[in-house]
């Protein structure tokens, strides 16, 4: 997964024309790696409470679809965590 585009600039209230794009971006399995672990998606932090709830519900639905489509029942989140544990190959 790739990081979000730099031009996704939110307004101060997590609203506006890019709100849906931020919600969609926050539902992906991509998370920034930090020295102290894995952080939240930058778009998540730009959303208001309602946007975060919507993003969370969408993410749950997407992970279920991904797991259903995977032969081993793994979502992209599971695959990302496993890749992190296994390290570079």
C-alpha positions in Angstrom: 0.0 0.0 0.0 1.2 3.5 -0.6 1.0 6.6 1.5 -1.7 9.3 0.8 -1.2 12.0 -1.8 0.4 15.1 -0.5 -2.3 17.3 -2.0 -5.1 15.9 0.2 -5.2 18.9 2.4 -8.1 18.9 4.8 -9.9 21.9 6.3 -9.7 22.5 10.0 -13.0 20.7 10.7 -12.4 17.5 8.7 -15.1 18.6 6.3 -15.2 19.9 2.8 -14.7 18.5 -0.7 -11.8 16.2 0.2 -13.7 14.6 3.2 -14.8 11.5 1.3 -11.2 11.1 -0.1 -9.9 11.2 3.5 -12.4 8.7 4.7 -11.5 6.3 1.8 -7.8 6.8 2.4 -8.2 6.1 6.2 -9.9 2.7 5.4 -6.8 1.3 3.7 -4.5 -1.1 5.5 -1.5 1.3 4.9 -0.2 2.9 8.1 3.0 4.9 8.6 5.8 3.2 10.4 7.3 5.2 13.2 10.2 4.5 15.5 7.8 3.6 18.3 5.6 1.4 16.2 2.8 1.8 13.6 0.9 5.1 13.6 -2.6 6.0 12.6 -3.3 7.0 9.0 -2.7 10.8 8.6 -6.2 11.2 7.1 -7.7 9.6 10.2 -6.4 12.4 12.3 -7.9 15.0 9.9 -11.4 13.6 10.2 -14.0 14.8 12.7 -15.7 12.2 15.0 -18.5 11.4 12.4 -15.9 10.9 9.7 -13.9 8.6 11.9 -16.9 6.5 12.7 -17.8 6.3 9.0 -14.2 5.3 8.1 -14.1 2.7 10.9 -17.4 1.1 9.6 -16.1 1.1 6.0 -12.8 -0.4 7.1 -14.6 -3.3 9.0 -16.6 -4.0 5.9 -13.6 -3.9 3.6 -11.5 -6.2 5.8 -14.4 -8.8 5.8 -14.6 -8.6 2.0 -10.8 -9.0 1.7 -10.7 -11.9 4.0 -13.6 -13.6 2.1 -11.7 -13.2 -1.2 -8.4 -14.5 0.2 -7.9 -18.3 0.0 -6.5 -18.3 3.6 -9.1 -15.8 4.9 -6.6 -13.0 5.5 -7.4 -9.4 5.1 -4.8 -6.8 3.9 -4.3 -5.8 7.5 -3.3 -9.3 8.4 -1.1 -9.6 5.4 0.6 -6.2 6.3 1.2 -7.3 9.9 2.6 -10.7 8.7 4.9 -8.9 6.3 6.2 -6.7 9.0 6.8 -9.6 11.4 8.6 -11.6 8.7 10.7 -8.7 7.6 12.3 -8.1 4.1 12.7 -11.1 1.9 
